[in-house]
Amino acid sequence: MAFIEDTNTVYSFADYSDVTNKDSRLFAENEGLDQSVVEDTLVRSTESILNQLRSSSWWFDYNQRRGVKMQNRIDTPAVDPKRILNRRNDFTDLCVFHALHESILPKVADFGSEDDAERQKIGFYQQKYDNLLSQLITAGDWYDFDGDEVVSSDEFQQGYINPRRIR
């Protein structure tokens, strides 16, 4: 499990092998899911995760507590993936879960059949994604706010997520 990055940019929290390790049978049965398709999806998933974190009330509150001047939510700074120092394996899993439920499995699922295995996996991976994202926000112990390459206890900001009601 590794972040795909260079010295200035994090492109993805996961790579092709991270996805195939979660569900290798899916790739054996679907030849169209090659490495380039999956890695492009992982890059988009990483961007989506970062945007979701940025728009969370936890991130807004975290930045306010750290003294960042913001007049409204649109001024909230972006999450810098280079400053994610702890729980990197969790971010890799988060990216894989997001890619599987948002992009990869919908490409191969049979939405005409209620009991299609891929449709059921979409729900499974979405639940795994939601739970892990909630854990990361609740813990709040993975971001190096001041950029000193150490996440110290004064940088921890535990958060909460309001559970959503599913009917």
N, C-alpha and C positions, 0 to 999 in steps of 0.2 A: 504494500500500500504506500503510495507516494503521491505527493503533489507534483504536477507537471508545471515546471517553472524555469525561468532564467533569473538572472540577477535582479531584474526590475519588475517582472510581471509573473503572476500566477495565472496560468491558462486554465487549469483544471485541478480539481481536488482528487481526481481518480484517473486511471488509465484503462485500456481495453482488458487487461488481465484481471483487474479488480471486478469488472462486470462478469466476465466469463467464470470467475471463481464462484460467483453467487448462483449462476444458473447456466452451466455449461451445456445442458441438454437443449436449451433454447437455441443456442448457436449451431448445434449439430443439425437441428431440424430446419433451420431457416438460413439458407445460403446467402440471402440478401443482407444479412446483418454482418457486414464485414468490419474490419478494424477502423477504417476511415469513417464509416457511418456512425459507429459507436463513439469514437473519440470526438467527433463533431457534436454529438449529443451531450457528451460529458462537459464540453466547454460551455454549451448553452445552459446546462443544468447548474454549473458553477456560477454563472452570471445570475441565474434566477435565484439561487440560494443567497447570494450576496445582496441582491435587491430585496429579497424577503426579509433578511436580517436588518437591512437599512430602514425598511418601512415599519419595523416593529416598534412598539412603544418602549420595549426594553432598551433598544439601541438609542432612541431619543432620550430616555431618562438617563442612560449611562453617560451620554455626552453632556447633558446638562449638569450632572453631578461632577463631571471632570472639568467643568468651567468653559466649555465651548459656547461661544456666543451664537445663539440661534433665535431668530424672531418668530419663526414658525417651522413646521415640519419639513417644508421644502428645503430649508437650510441645513438639514441634518447631513453631516458628512458621510461619505461612502465608507463602507467597511473595507479596510485594506487587508487583503488576504495574506500579504507578506507578514502581517503582525499576528497571525493566528499561530501561536507557538505550542500551545497545549491541545490535547485531544485531536491531533491531526488525523489519526485513524478514524475517529468518529466523523470527521468532515469527509473523509474518503467514502465511508459507508453512506453518509447522507447524500452525497453526490450520486452514488450508484443507485440508491433507492429512488431518488428523484428521477434519474434517467430511465430507470426501468418502468416506473408507473406513469410518467408523463409522455415518454416518446418511444421507447423501444418496444414494450409490450403492446401498446395500441397499434403499432404497425403490423403485428402478426395475429392479433386477437380476432376471433370470429364474433362480432357483436350481434349476429343473428341467433346465436345459441346461448341460452341462459347459463348452461353448465360448462361453457368453454373454460379450459384450464387457464389460458392466458388472461381471460377476464377476471378470474378469481385471483390470479397473481397480481393484477393491477391493484385490486383492493388491499391485498396483503402488503405489497410494497409501499403503498400510500400510507397505510397505518404505521409501518415501520419508520417511514420518513417523518410523519407527524410526531411520533413518540420520541425519536432521536432529536429532532429539532427542539422539542419541548425540553428535553433533558439538557441540551446545550445552553439554552437560554436560562433555564432554572439554575444551572451550575454557574454560569457567567465567569468561568475561571480560565479562559483560553486566549484572551486577547491582550496583547502588549500595547496598552494605550500610549505610553510615553516613548516607545521605540527604542528602549535600552536593551532589547533582546532578552529580557527576563520578565515574566509575569509575576509581579509581586502582589502580596495580599491587599495592598491599597488599590490595586487595579481591578480586583474582583468586584463584580456587580451582579449579585444574584437577581434573577428576574422571575417572572411568572407569566403564564399564558392562561388566558381565560379558556376553559374547555368549551368547545363548540358542541352544540346539541345536534345530534343526528337522529332523524326520525325515520 
